[in-house]
Amino acid sequence: MLFRSLKKGEPVFIGIDQSLTGFAVSAISSKNPKEHITWVYKSPYFGIERLVDIRSFLEDHFNYLNEHKNTIKDIAMEGTVLASHAALILGELSATVRLTIFDYFNDDRRFPLKVPPMTLKKFAAGKGNSKKQEMLLQIYKRWGLEFLDDNAADAYALARLVSKTTINE
């Protein structure tokens, strides 16, 4: 877990980098995006057990953010690459994440923005075909935050992207 802090009452944006091998969630403050909480999780399970495990991880961390529940303004999650041979499995993961978000917020206001990987890379690193190491470096150069895990960096960049109309760079 990477922890900076979030102040109660300030608007919060969430980014979710959904992956079966390295799942990450980042919550950032709209007033100061360097104030963030970022978690990374690698499930030891496979198949349906992994989906249930990731859902539990996401529920636990949404509950951790419960004091900010009414100030969470928007959520972005990385979209799936449909040409991938794992598209069906990733579709199941995407549905699991979206259902968890819907259940947690218990209303229809929380439909996460689905961001294609190339769009995220272009936003964070300036080009849509950036490699993982380039993303880490560009996030450090652009926003002054160092991430050791590319999933954490992607989740943070997703939260920045969904908040970009609110945050002054």
VENDA-V406345 format. One record per pair of residues at least 12 apart in sequence whose ideal C-beta (glycine too) atoms are under 10 Angstrom apart, sorted by the first residue. I is the first residue (numbers start at 0). J is the second residue. Records with the same first field share a line. If there is no record, write none. Layout:
I->J  J
This chain:
0->24  36  37  38  39  40  60  63  151
1->23  25  35  36  37  38  39  144  145  146  147  148  151  152  154  155
2->34  35  36  37  38
3->27  28  31  32  33  34  35  36  37  144
4->28  31  33  34  35  36
5->26  27  28  30  31  34  35  36  64  66  67  70
6->28  30  31  34  67  70
7->66  67  70
8->66  67  69  70
9->28  29  30  31  34  67  70
10->27  28  29  30  67  70  71  72  73  162  165  166
11->26  27  28  29  30  34  35  36  64  67  68  69  70  71  72  73  74  158  162
12->25  26  27  28  29  32  35  70  71  72  73  74  75  157  158  159  160  161  162  163  165  166
13->25  26  27  36  60  61  64  67  71  72  73  74  75  76  100  109  111  154  157  158  161  162
14->26  27  35  37  73  74  75  76  77  111  112  114  119  151  152  153  154  155  156  157  158  159  160  161  162
15->57  60  74  75  76  77  93  96  97  99  100  111  114  153  154  157  158
16->37  39  75  76  77  114  116  119  148  149  150  151  152  153  154  155  156  157  158
17->53  57  76  77  78  79  89  92  93  95  96  97  111  113  150  153  154  157
18->39  40  41  53  77  79  89  92  149  150  153  154
19->41  42  44  45  49  50  53  85  88  89  91  92
20->41  42  49  150
21->39  40  41  42  148  149  150  151  153  154
22->38  39  40  41  42  49  52  53  56  57  92  96  150  154
23->37  38  39  40  41  77  146  148  149  150  151  152  153  154  155  157
24->36  37  38  39  40  56  57  60  61  63  64  74  76  96  150  151  154  155  157  158
25->37  38  39  75  146  150  151  152  153  154  155  156  157  158  159
26->38  60  61  63  64  67  71  74  154  155  158
27->154  155  157  158  159  161  162  166
28->67  70  158  162  166
29->70  72  73  158  162  164  165  166  167
30->165  166  167
31->166
32->142  144  155  158  159  162  163  165  166  168
33->142  143  144
35->144  151  154  155  158  159
36->60  63  64  67
37->144  146  148  150  151  152  154  155  158
38->56  57  59  60  63  150  151  154
39->56  146  147  148  149  150  151  152  154
40->52  53  55  56  57  59  60  150
41->56  148  150
42->55  56
45->88
46->88  91
47->91  95
49->88  91  92  95
50->88  91  92  94  95  96
51->95
53->92  95  96  99
54->92  95  96  98  99  102
55->99
56->99
57->95  96  98  99  100  102  103
58->99  102  103
61->99  100  102  103  104
62->103
64->103
65->103
68->103  104  105
71->100  103  104  108  109
72->108  161  162  165
73->108  109  110  111  112  158  160  161  162  164  165
74->96  97  100  104  109  110  111  112  157  158  161
75->111  112  113  114  119  154  156  157  158  159  160  161  162
76->92  93  96  97  100  111  112  113  114  154  157  161
77->89  93  96  111  113  114  115  116  118  119  150  153  154  156  157
78->93  111  112  113  114  115  116  117  118  119
79->91  92  93  113  115  116
80->115  116  117
81->115
93->111  113
96->111
97->109  110  111  113
111->157  161
112->157  160  161
114->153  156  157  160  161
115->127
116->128  129  153
117->129
118->160
119->134  153  156  157  159  160
120->133  134  137  153  156
121->160
122->141  156  157  159  160  163
123->135  137  138  141  142  152  153  155  156  157  159  160
124->136  137  138  140  141  152  156
125->137  141
130->149
131->148  149  150  152  153
132->149
134->146  149  152  153  156
135->147  148  149  151  152  153
136->152
137->152  156
138->151  152  153  155  156  159
139->152
141->156  159  168
142->155  156  159  168
144->156  159
